[in-house]
């Protein structure tokens, strides 16, 4: 299990599906989660008033260095009305050999955050379209 200092994570409500994403042309499932800041996760973790997002396409090889089209998280802070969109990107220190994992940190502010992640993922082998998934996070 996770240690006592592990940050709380919020899984998105359901997995995303990426068509024609695996080497044999089959569909991939992706999981998404968020971490409210401040949190001690791999640097740079989210600071106060920020939310980190992690999207993992299960069964895929590592990510391409350059994402041809974006995988975006669009969020709204239901407490303040603030909203925004951030592109998720690969990191060389997170699953470089697979599965493809993309991350982002958004300046959401404190409050109740609703988010959706959708768009394209470029692996070392394929370009995949992922269907939207939604999640919620409370940022202290």
DSSP file (Angstrom, degrees, kcal/mol; ACC not computed):
  #  RESIDUE AA STRUCTURE BP1 BP2  ACC     N-H-->O    O-->H-N    N-H-->O    O-->H-N    TCO  KAPPA ALPHA  PHI   PSI    X-CA   Y-CA   Z-CA
    1    1 A X              0   0    0      0, 0.0     2,-0.2     0, 0.0     0, 0.0   0.000 360.0 360.0 360.0-172.9    0.0    0.0    0.0
    2    2 A X        -     0   0    0      1,-0.1     0, 0.0     2,-0.0     0, 0.0  -0.613 360.0-108.7 -90.6 151.0    0.9    3.7    0.2
    3    3 A X    >   -     0   0    0     -2,-0.2     3,-1.7     1,-0.1    -1,-0.1  -0.180  33.6 -99.8 -73.6 170.3    2.7    5.2    3.1
    4    4 A X  T 3  S+     0   0    0      1,-0.3    -1,-0.1     0, 0.0    -2,-0.0   0.708 122.2  54.4 -66.5 -19.3    1.2    7.5    5.7
    5    5 A X  T 3  S+     0   0    0      2,-0.1    -1,-0.3    35,-0.0    35,-0.2   0.369  77.9 124.8 -95.2   5.3    2.6   10.6    3.9
    6    6 A X    <   -     0   0    0     -3,-1.7     2,-0.1     1,-0.1    35,-0.1  -0.405  66.6-114.6 -65.2 138.1    1.1    9.7    0.5
    7    7 A X        -     0   0    0     33,-0.3     2,-0.2     1,-0.1    -1,-0.1  -0.425  31.4-104.0 -72.5 148.6   -1.0   12.5   -0.9
    8    8 A X        -     0   0    0     28,-0.1    28,-0.5    -2,-0.1     2,-0.3  -0.540  40.1-161.3 -70.5 135.7   -4.7   11.9   -1.3
    9    9 A X  E     -A   35   0A   0     -2,-0.2     2,-0.5    26,-0.1    26,-0.2  -0.855  11.6-145.1-115.7 154.3   -5.7   11.4   -4.9
   10   10 A X  E     -A   34   0A   0     24,-2.6    24,-2.1    -2,-0.3     2,-0.1  -0.964  15.8-144.3-119.6 113.3   -9.1   11.6   -6.6
   11   11 A X  E     -A   33   0A   0     -2,-0.5   125,-0.4    22,-0.2    22,-0.3  -0.468  26.9-108.0 -70.2 145.3   -9.8    9.1   -9.4
   12   12 A X        -     0   0    0     20,-2.8   123,-0.3   123,-0.1    20,-0.1  -0.347  36.7-103.5 -67.9 161.4  -11.9   10.4  -12.2
   13   13 A X  S    S-     0   0    0    121,-3.1     2,-0.3     1,-0.1   122,-0.1   0.768  94.7  -1.2 -66.1 -30.0  -15.4    9.0  -12.3
   14   14 A X  S    S-     0   0    0    120,-0.4   120,-0.1    18,-0.0    -1,-0.1  -0.981  82.9 -93.4-154.4 158.1  -14.8    6.5  -15.2
   15   15 A X        -     0   0    0     -2,-0.3     2,-0.3    16,-0.1    16,-0.2  -0.294  36.7-121.8 -72.1 160.3  -11.9    5.5  -17.4
   16   16 A X  E     -B   30   0A   0     14,-2.4    14,-2.6   117,-0.1     2,-0.5  -0.685  18.8-137.0 -96.8 156.9  -11.4    7.0  -20.9
   17   17 A X  E     -B   29   0A   0     -2,-0.3   114,-2.1    12,-0.2     2,-0.5  -0.964  11.0-163.0-119.2 130.0  -11.3    4.9  -24.0
   18   18 A X  E >   -BC  28 130A   0     10,-3.0    10,-2.7    -2,-0.5     3,-0.7  -0.951  16.1-141.4-114.6 116.4   -8.7    5.4  -26.8
   19   19 A X  E 3  S+ C   0 129A   0    110,-1.3   110,-0.6    -2,-0.5     8,-0.1  -0.472  78.4   2.5 -79.2 146.4   -9.6    3.9  -30.2
   20   20 A X  T 3  S+     0   0    0      5,-0.5    -1,-0.2    -2,-0.2   107,-0.2   0.858  92.3 130.6  51.7  43.0   -6.9    2.2  -32.4
   21   21 A X    <   +     0   0    0      5,-1.5     6,-0.2    -3,-0.7     2,-0.2   0.734  43.5  73.2-101.6 -26.5   -4.3    2.9  -29.7
   22   22 A X  S >  S-     0   0    0      4,-2.2     3,-2.7    -4,-0.2    38,-0.1  -0.489  92.7-102.9 -91.9 163.5   -2.5   -0.4  -29.1
   23   23 A X  T 3  S+     0   0    0      1,-0.3    -1,-0.1    -2,-0.2    37,-0.0   0.815 122.5  50.6 -54.4 -35.5    0.0   -2.0  -31.5
   24   24 A X  T 3  S-     0   0    0      1,-0.0    -1,-0.3     2,-0.0    -4,-0.0   0.363 122.7-104.2 -86.8   7.0   -2.6   -4.4  -32.8
   25   25 A X  S <  S+     0   0    0     -3,-2.7    -5,-0.5     1,-0.2    -2,-0.1   0.477  77.6 134.2  87.6   2.8   -5.1   -1.7  -33.5
   26   26 A X        -     0   0    0     -6,-0.2    -4,-2.2     1,-0.1    -5,-1.5  -0.223  60.6 -85.8 -83.1 176.6   -7.3   -2.4  -30.5
   27   27 A X        -     0   0    0     -7,-0.2     2,-0.3    -6,-0.2    -8,-0.2  -0.546  35.3-148.6 -84.9 142.4   -8.7    0.0  -27.9
   28   28 A X  E     -B   18   0A   0    -10,-2.7   -10,-3.0    -2,-0.2     2,-0.4  -0.835   6.4-140.2-107.9 149.8   -6.8    1.2  -24.8
   29   29 A X  E     -B   17   0A   0     29,-0.5    29,-1.9    -2,-0.3     2,-0.4  -0.872  18.7-161.7-103.5 141.1   -8.3    2.1  -21.5
   30   30 A X  E     -BD  16  57A   0    -14,-2.6   -14,-2.4    -2,-0.4     2,-0.3  -0.969   6.1-150.9-126.4 143.1   -6.9    5.1  -19.6
   31   31 A X  E     - D   0  56A   0     25,-2.2    25,-2.7    -2,-0.4     2,-0.4  -0.819  11.7-165.7-106.2 150.6   -7.2    6.1  -16.0
   32   32 A X  E     + D   0  55A   0     -2,-0.3   -20,-2.8    23,-0.2     2,-0.3  -0.989   9.8 170.9-135.3 145.2   -7.1    9.7  -14.8
   33   33 A X  E     -AD  11  54A   0     21,-2.2    21,-2.4    -2,-0.4     2,-0.3  -0.965  17.4-144.4-146.4 163.6   -6.6   11.2  -11.3
   34   34 A X  E     -AD  10  53A   0    -24,-2.1   -24,-2.6    -2,-0.3     2,-0.4  -0.941   2.7-157.1-129.4 153.9   -6.0   14.5   -9.7
   35   35 A X  E     -AD   9  52A   0     17,-2.3    17,-2.9    -2,-0.3     2,-0.3  -0.991  17.2-137.5-131.3 122.1   -4.0   15.6   -6.7
   36   36 A X  E     - D   0  51A   0    -28,-0.5    15,-0.2    -2,-0.4     2,-0.2  -0.578  41.2 -81.9 -78.9 139.7   -4.9   18.8   -4.8
   37   37 A X  S    S+     0   0    0     13,-2.8    12,-0.5    -2,-0.3   103,-0.4  -0.508 100.9  52.3 -88.9 161.9   -2.0   21.0   -3.7
   38   38 A X  S    S+     0   0    0      8,-0.6     2,-0.3    10,-0.2     9,-0.2   0.492  79.8 146.2 -77.9 142.8    0.1   21.4   -1.8
   39   39 A X        -     0   0    0      7,-1.9     2,-1.2    -4,-0.1     6,-0.1  -0.999  50.3-129.4-145.0 143.0    1.3   17.8   -2.2
   40   40 A X        +     0   0    0     -2,-0.3   -33,-0.3   -35,-0.2     2,-0.2  -0.737  57.4 131.6 -93.2  88.1    4.6   16.1   -2.1
   41   41 A X  S    S-     0   0    0     -2,-1.2     4,-0.3     1,-0.2     3,-0.1  -0.724  71.9 -42.5-123.4 177.1    4.6   14.1   -5.3
   42   42 A X  S    S-     0   0    0     -2,-0.2    -1,-0.2     2,-0.1    52,-0.0  -0.123  96.7 -58.8 -47.2 133.8    7.4   13.9   -7.9
   43   43 A X  S    S+     0   0    0      1,-0.2    -1,-0.1    -3,-0.1     3,-0.1  -0.292 126.6  38.4 -60.4 138.0    8.8   17.4   -8.5
   44   44 A X  S    S+     0   0    0      1,-0.2    -1,-0.2    -3,-0.1    -2,-0.1   0.367  82.0 173.9 -88.7 126.4    7.3   19.7   -9.3
   45   45 A X        -     0   0    0     -4,-0.3    -1,-0.2     1,-0.1     2,-0.2  -0.348  45.2 -76.4 -81.4 170.8    4.2   18.8   -7.3
   46   46 A X        -     0   0    0     -2,-0.1    -7,-1.9     4,-0.1    -8,-0.6  -0.472  47.6-150.1 -70.7 138.6    1.2   21.0   -7.0
   47   47 A X    >   -     0   0    0     -9,-0.2     3,-1.7     1,-0.2   -10,-0.2  -0.247  46.0 -49.1 -91.3-174.2    1.6   24.0   -4.7
   48   48 A X  T 3  S+     0   0    0      1,-0.3    -1,-0.2   -11,-0.1   -10,-0.2  -0.336 130.5  16.4 -57.4 136.3   -1.2   25.8   -2.7
   49   49 A X  T 3  S+     0   0    0    -12,-0.5    60,-3.2     1,-0.3     2,-0.3   0.669 107.3 109.0  74.2  16.4   -4.2   26.6   -4.9
   50   50 A X    <   -     0   0    0     -3,-1.7   -13,-2.8    57,-0.2     2,-0.4  -0.870  53.6-151.4-123.4 158.4   -3.0   24.2   -7.7
   51   51 A X  E     -DE  36 106A   0     55,-2.2    55,-2.8    -2,-0.3     2,-0.4  -0.998   9.7-149.5-128.0 130.1   -4.3   20.8   -8.9
   52   52 A X  E     -DE  35 105A   0    -17,-2.9   -17,-2.3    -2,-0.4     2,-0.4  -0.785  11.8-158.4 -96.0 143.1   -2.1   18.1  -10.5
   53   53 A X  E     -DE  34 104A   0     51,-3.0    51,-1.7    -2,-0.4     2,-0.4  -0.965   7.3-170.8-123.1 139.3   -3.5   15.8  -13.2
   54   54 A X  E     -DE  33 103A   0    -21,-2.4   -21,-2.2    -2,-0.4     2,-0.4  -0.997   1.9-175.3-132.1 127.5   -2.2   12.4  -14.2
   55   55 A X  E     -DE  32 102A   0     47,-2.6    47,-2.6    -2,-0.4     2,-0.5  -0.990   4.2-172.5-126.3 121.7   -3.5   10.5  -17.3
   56   56 A X  E     -DE  31 101A   0    -25,-2.7   -25,-2.2    -2,-0.4     2,-1.0  -0.965  16.5-151.5-123.6 120.7   -2.2    6.9  -18.0
   57   57 A X  E >   -D   30   0A   0     43,-2.6     3,-1.5    -2,-0.5    43,-0.5  -0.781  29.2-136.0 -90.1  99.7   -3.1    5.0  -21.2
   58   58 A X  T 3  S+     0   0    0    -29,-1.9   -29,-0.5    -2,-1.0     3,-0.1  -0.274  79.8  15.0 -63.6 134.8   -2.9    1.4  -19.9
   59   59 A X  T 3  S+     0   0    0      1,-0.3    -1,-0.2   -31,-0.1     2,-0.2   0.410  96.6 121.0  86.5  -1.6   -1.1   -1.1  -22.2
   60   60 A X    <   -     0   0    0     -3,-1.5    39,-0.5     1,-0.1    -1,-0.3  -0.523  64.2-113.4 -91.3 160.3    0.6    1.5  -24.4
   61   61 A X        -     0   0    0      1,-0.2    39,-0.9    38,-0.2    38,-0.3  -0.142  58.3 -61.0 -73.3-175.4    4.3    2.0  -25.0
   62   62 A X        -     0   0    0     35,-0.5    62,-2.2    36,-0.2    63,-0.2  -0.121  66.0 -87.7 -64.0 166.7    6.0    5.1  -23.7
   63   63 A X  B     -J  123   0B   0     32,-0.4    60,-0.3    60,-0.2    -1,-0.1  -0.398  38.3-108.3 -76.1 151.5    5.0    8.6  -25.0
   64   64 A X        -     0   0    0     58,-2.6    26,-0.2    62,-0.2    58,-0.1  -0.477  30.5-118.6 -67.9 150.8    6.4   10.2  -28.1
   65   65 A X  S    S+     0   0    0      1,-0.2     2,-0.5    -2,-0.1    25,-0.2   0.877 103.3  41.4 -61.1 -37.1    8.7   13.2  -27.1
   66   66 A X  S    S-     0   0    0     23,-0.1     2,-0.6    -3,-0.0    -1,-0.2  -0.955  81.2-139.8-115.3 126.9    6.3   15.5  -29.0
   67   67 A X        -     0   0    0     -2,-0.5     3,-0.1     1,-0.2    60,-0.0  -0.764   9.9-154.9 -84.0 119.1    2.6   15.2  -28.7
   68   68 A X  S    S+     0   0    0     -2,-0.6     2,-0.3     1,-0.1    -1,-0.2   0.897  80.0  14.9 -64.2 -42.6    1.2   15.9  -32.2
   69   69 A X  S    S-     0   0    0     -3,-0.1    53,-0.1     0, 0.0    -1,-0.1  -0.946  96.5 -95.9-131.0 152.7   -2.2   17.0  -30.9
   70   70 A X        -     0   0    0     -2,-0.3    50,-2.4    49,-0.1     2,-0.6  -0.323  13.0-153.1 -78.8 149.9   -3.1   18.0  -27.3
   71   71 A X  E     -GF  88 119A   0     17,-0.5    17,-3.4    48,-0.3     2,-0.3  -0.989  35.5-165.7-106.3 115.1   -4.6   16.1  -24.5
   72   72 A X  E     -GF  87 118A   0     46,-2.4    46,-2.0    -2,-0.6     2,-0.5  -0.745  25.6-151.7-110.0 150.3   -6.3   18.8  -22.5
   73   73 A X  E     -GF  86 117A   0     13,-2.7    13,-2.3    -2,-0.3     2,-0.5  -0.991  15.9-168.1-111.3 125.8   -7.8   19.2  -19.0
   74   74 A X  E     +GF  85 116A   0     42,-2.7    42,-2.3    -2,-0.5     2,-0.3  -0.962  15.4 177.6-112.3 130.2  -10.5   21.8  -18.9
   75   75 A X  E     -GF  84 115A   0      9,-2.7     9,-2.0    -2,-0.5     2,-0.4  -0.897  21.8-160.6-134.5 157.4  -11.6   22.7  -15.4
   76   76 A X  E     -GF  83 114A   0     38,-2.3    38,-2.5    -2,-0.3     2,-0.8  -0.994  19.1-137.5-138.4 135.3  -13.9   25.1  -13.5
   77   77 A X  E  >  - F   0 113A   0      5,-3.5     4,-3.0    -2,-0.4    36,-0.2  -0.829  14.3-163.6 -89.6 108.7  -13.7   26.1   -9.9
   78   78 A X  T  4 S+     0   0    0     34,-3.0    -1,-0.2    -2,-0.8    35,-0.1   0.697  86.1  54.6 -69.6 -18.8  -17.3   25.9   -8.7
   79   79 A X  T  4 S+     0   0    0     33,-0.6    -1,-0.2     1,-0.1    32,-0.1   0.879 125.4  17.7 -80.2 -40.6  -16.4   28.0   -5.6
   80   80 A X  T  4 S-     0   0    0     32,-0.2    -2,-0.2     2,-0.2     3,-0.1   0.635  94.2-123.7-108.3 -18.2  -14.9   31.0   -7.4
   81   81 A X     <  +     0   0    0     -4,-3.0    -3,-0.1     1,-0.3     2,-0.1   0.355  62.6 141.5  86.3  -5.9  -16.1   30.6  -11.0
   82   82 A X        +     0   0    0     -5,-0.2    -5,-3.5    26,-0.1    -1,-0.3  -0.397  25.7 176.3 -67.2 146.1  -12.5   30.6  -12.3
   83   83 A X  E     +G   76   0A   0     -7,-0.2     2,-0.3    -3,-0.1    -7,-0.2  -0.944   7.4 156.3-146.2 167.3  -11.9   28.2  -15.2
   84   84 A X  E     -G   75   0A   0     -9,-2.0    -9,-2.7    -2,-0.3     2,-0.4  -0.987  30.0-122.0-176.2 174.7   -9.1   27.2  -17.6
   85   85 A X  E     -G   74   0A   0     -2,-0.3     2,-0.4   -11,-0.2   -11,-0.2  -0.999  22.0-178.5-136.4 136.4   -7.5   24.7  -19.9
   86   86 A X  E     -G   73   0A   0    -13,-2.3   -13,-2.7    -2,-0.4     2,-0.4  -0.997  25.4-125.2-135.5 139.1   -4.1   23.1  -19.7
   87   87 A X  E     -G   72   0A   0     -2,-0.4     2,-0.3   -15,-0.2   -15,-0.2  -0.683  23.4-132.4 -82.4 134.9   -2.4   20.6  -22.0
   88   88 A X  E     -G   71   0A   0    -17,-3.4   -17,-0.5    -2,-0.4     2,-0.3  -0.678  28.9-170.7 -84.4 142.6   -1.0   17.4  -20.4
   89   89 A X  E     -H  103   0A   0     14,-2.8    14,-2.9    -2,-0.3     2,-0.1  -0.916  23.7-102.0-134.4 156.7    2.5   16.5  -21.4
   90   90 A X  E     -H  102   0A   0     -2,-0.3     2,-0.4    12,-0.2    12,-0.2  -0.432  27.6-151.7 -75.1 154.3    4.9   13.6  -21.0
   91   91 A X    >   -     0   0    0     10,-0.6     3,-1.6     3,-0.4    10,-0.1  -0.993  15.6-137.8-125.4 137.0    7.7   13.6  -18.4
   92   92 A X  T 3  S+     0   0    0     -2,-0.4     4,-0.4     1,-0.3    -1,-0.1   0.722 103.9  55.0 -65.7 -20.3   10.9   11.7  -18.9
   93   93 A X  T 3  S+     0   0    0      1,-0.1     2,-0.5     2,-0.1    -1,-0.3   0.385  97.7  70.3 -95.2   3.9   10.9   10.6  -15.2
   94   94 A X  S <  S-     0   0    0     -3,-1.6    -3,-0.4     7,-0.1     7,-0.4  -0.929 123.8 -37.3-126.1 108.2    7.3    9.1  -15.3
   95   95 A X    >   +     0   0    0     -2,-0.5     3,-1.8     1,-0.1   -32,-0.4   0.856  70.0 168.3  51.5  46.3    6.8    5.9  -17.3
   96   96 A X  T 3  S+     0   0    0     -4,-0.4    -1,-0.1     1,-0.3     3,-0.1   0.809  79.5  44.0 -58.8 -30.0    9.2    6.8  -20.1
   97   97 A X  T 3  S-     0   0    0      1,-0.3   -35,-0.5   -35,-0.1    -1,-0.3   0.339 120.9 -24.8 -97.3   5.8    9.1    3.2  -21.3
   98   98 A X  S <  S+     0   0    0     -3,-1.8    -1,-0.3     1,-0.4   -36,-0.2  -0.159  92.1  67.0 109.2 157.5    5.3    2.9  -20.9
   99   99 A X  S    S-     0   0    0    -39,-0.5    -1,-0.4   -42,-0.4   -36,-0.2   0.595  79.9-110.9 -70.1 156.3    2.5    3.0  -20.3
  100  100 A X        -     0   0    0    -39,-0.9   -43,-2.6   -43,-0.5     2,-0.4  -0.352  42.1-176.4 -57.2 125.1    2.2    6.5  -21.8
  101  101 A X  E     -E   56   0A   0     -7,-0.4   -10,-0.6    -6,-0.2     2,-0.4  -0.996   7.0-170.3-129.9 126.6    1.5    8.9  -18.9
  102  102 A X  E     -EH  55  90A   0    -47,-2.6   -47,-2.6    -2,-0.4     2,-0.3  -0.909   7.7-172.8-117.5 145.3    0.8   12.6  -19.4
  103  103 A X  E     +EH  54  89A   0    -14,-2.9   -14,-2.8    -2,-0.4     2,-0.3  -0.900   9.7 176.1-135.7 161.6    0.7   15.2  -16.6
  104  104 A X  E     -E   53   0A   0    -51,-1.7   -51,-3.0    -2,-0.3     2,-0.4  -0.975  20.1-143.0-157.6 155.8   -0.2   18.8  -15.9
  105  105 A X  E     -E   52   0A   0     -2,-0.3     2,-0.4   -53,-0.2   -53,-0.2  -0.997  21.8-163.9-122.4 128.2   -0.5   21.3  -13.1
  106  106 A X  E     -E   51   0A   0    -55,-2.8   -55,-2.2    -2,-0.4     2,-1.7  -0.881  25.7-129.0-114.8 143.3   -3.3   23.9  -13.2
  107  107 A X        +     0   0    0     -2,-0.4   -57,-0.2   -57,-0.2   -58,-0.0  -0.584  49.2 152.1 -85.4  74.2   -3.7   27.1  -11.2
  108  108 A X        -     0   0    0     -2,-1.7   -58,-0.2     1,-0.2    -1,-0.2   0.719  42.1-138.6 -79.6 -22.9   -7.2   26.2  -10.2
  109  109 A X        -     0   0    0    -60,-3.2     2,-0.2    -3,-0.2    -1,-0.2  -0.138  40.8 -49.6  78.8 172.0   -7.3   28.1   -6.9
  110  110 A X  S    S+     0   0    0     30,-0.2     2,-0.3    28,-0.1    30,-0.2  -0.536  95.5  62.4 -79.6 146.1   -8.8   26.7   -3.7
  111  111 A X  E    S- I   0 139A   0     28,-2.2    28,-2.8    -2,-0.2     2,-0.6  -0.885  92.9 -31.1 139.3-168.5  -12.4   25.3   -3.9
  112  112 A X  E     - I   0 138A   0     -2,-0.3   -34,-3.0    26,-0.2   -33,-0.6  -0.795  60.4-162.1 -89.9 119.3  -14.4   22.6   -5.5
  113  113 A X  E     -FI  77 137A   0     24,-3.6    24,-2.3    -2,-0.6     2,-0.4  -0.888  12.1-166.5-110.7 128.6  -13.0   21.8   -8.9
  114  114 A X  E     -FI  76 136A   0    -38,-2.5   -38,-2.3    -2,-0.5     2,-0.3  -0.944  20.3-179.8-107.8 135.4  -14.8   19.9  -11.7
  115  115 A X  E     -FI  75 135A   0     20,-2.8    20,-2.3    -2,-0.4     2,-0.4  -0.947  20.7-162.9-137.1 152.4  -12.5   18.8  -14.6
  116  116 A X  E     -FI  74 134A   0    -42,-2.3   -42,-2.7    -2,-0.3     2,-0.4  -0.999   7.3-160.2-133.5 138.3  -12.7   16.9  -17.9
  117  117 A X  E     +FI  73 133A   0     16,-2.1    16,-1.5    -2,-0.4     2,-0.3  -0.969  28.7 139.7-117.2 131.1   -9.8   15.4  -19.8
  118  118 A X  E     +F   72   0A   0    -46,-2.0   -46,-2.4    -2,-0.4     2,-0.4  -0.982  20.3  69.9-161.3 160.7  -10.1   14.6  -23.5
  119  119 A X  E    S-FI  71 130A   0     11,-1.7    11,-3.6    -2,-0.3     2,-0.3  -0.948  73.1 -20.9 132.5-147.9   -8.1   14.8  -26.7
  120  120 A X  E     - I   0 129A   0    -50,-2.4     2,-0.4    -2,-0.4     9,-0.2  -0.744  37.7-164.2-109.2 148.1   -5.2   13.1  -28.4
  121  121 A X  E     - I   0 128A   0      7,-2.4     7,-2.9    -2,-0.3     2,-0.6  -0.999   8.2-154.9-127.6 132.6   -2.2   11.0  -27.1
  122  122 A X  E     - I   0 127A   0     -2,-0.4   -58,-2.6     5,-0.2     5,-0.2  -0.930  16.5-177.4-109.6 112.0    0.9   10.3  -29.2
  123  123 A X  B     -J   63   0B   0      3,-2.6   -60,-0.2    -2,-0.6   -61,-0.1  -0.358  47.9 -93.3 -92.1-179.2    2.7    7.1  -28.1
  124  124 A X  S    S+     0   0    0    -62,-2.2   -61,-0.1     1,-0.2     3,-0.1   0.680 125.8  26.5 -66.7 -15.7    5.9    5.9  -29.6
  125  125 A X  S    S+     0   0    0    -63,-0.2     2,-0.3     1,-0.2    -1,-0.2   0.702 121.9  25.0-116.8 -29.8    3.8    3.7  -32.0
  126  126 A X        -     0   0    0   -105,-0.1    -3,-2.6     2,-0.0     2,-0.5  -0.884  55.7-129.6-141.3 162.0    0.3    5.3  -32.4
  127  127 A X  E     - I   0 122A   0     -2,-0.3     2,-0.4  -107,-0.2    -5,-0.2  -0.985  38.4-169.9-110.2 125.2   -1.8    8.5  -32.4
  128  128 A X  E     - I   0 121A   0     -7,-2.9    -7,-2.4    -2,-0.5     2,-0.5  -0.925  22.1-144.2-125.9 142.7   -4.9    7.9  -30.3
  129  129 A X  E     -CI  19 120A   0   -110,-0.6  -110,-1.3    -2,-0.4     2,-0.4  -0.917  21.9-157.7-100.7 123.4   -8.1    9.8  -29.7
  130  130 A X  E     -CI  18 119A   0    -11,-3.6   -11,-1.7    -2,-0.5  -112,-0.2  -0.875  13.1-127.2-107.2 135.7   -9.4    9.5  -26.1
  131  131 A X  E     -     0   0A   0   -114,-2.1   -14,-0.1    -2,-0.4  -114,-0.0  -0.356  41.2 -85.8 -72.3 155.4  -13.0   10.1  -25.1
  132  132 A X  E     -     0   0A   0   -116,-0.1     2,-0.3   -14,-0.1   -14,-0.2  -0.284  42.1-174.6 -65.0 146.2  -13.8   12.6  -22.3
  133  133 A X  E     - I   0 117A   0    -16,-1.5   -16,-2.1    -3,-0.1     2,-0.3  -0.954  11.8-145.2-131.9 155.3  -13.7   11.6  -18.6
  134  134 A X  E     + I   0 116A   0     -2,-0.3  -121,-3.1   -18,-0.2  -120,-0.4  -0.898  18.7 169.9-126.1 152.9  -14.7   13.8  -15.7
  135  135 A X  E     - I   0 115A   0    -20,-2.3   -20,-2.8    -2,-0.3     2,-0.3  -0.962  19.8-138.5-151.9 167.0  -13.5   14.2  -12.2
  136  136 A X  E     - I   0 114A   0   -125,-0.4     2,-0.3    -2,-0.3   -22,-0.2  -0.971  16.2-179.4-133.1 149.5  -13.8   16.4   -9.1
  137  137 A X  E     - I   0 113A   0    -24,-2.3   -24,-3.6    -2,-0.3     2,-0.6  -0.993  20.8-142.8-144.2 144.0  -11.3   17.6   -6.6
  138  138 A X  E     - I   0 112A   0     -2,-0.3     2,-0.6   -26,-0.2   -26,-0.2  -0.966  17.4-162.1-109.6 119.8  -11.4   19.7   -3.5
  139  139 A X  E       I   0 111A   0    -28,-2.8   -28,-2.2    -2,-0.6  -101,-0.1  -0.892 360.0 360.0-102.0 120.3   -8.4   22.0   -3.2
  140  140 A X              0   0    0     -2,-0.6   -30,-0.2  -103,-0.4    -1,-0.1   0.520 360.0 360.0 -67.4 360.0   -7.9   23.4    0.3
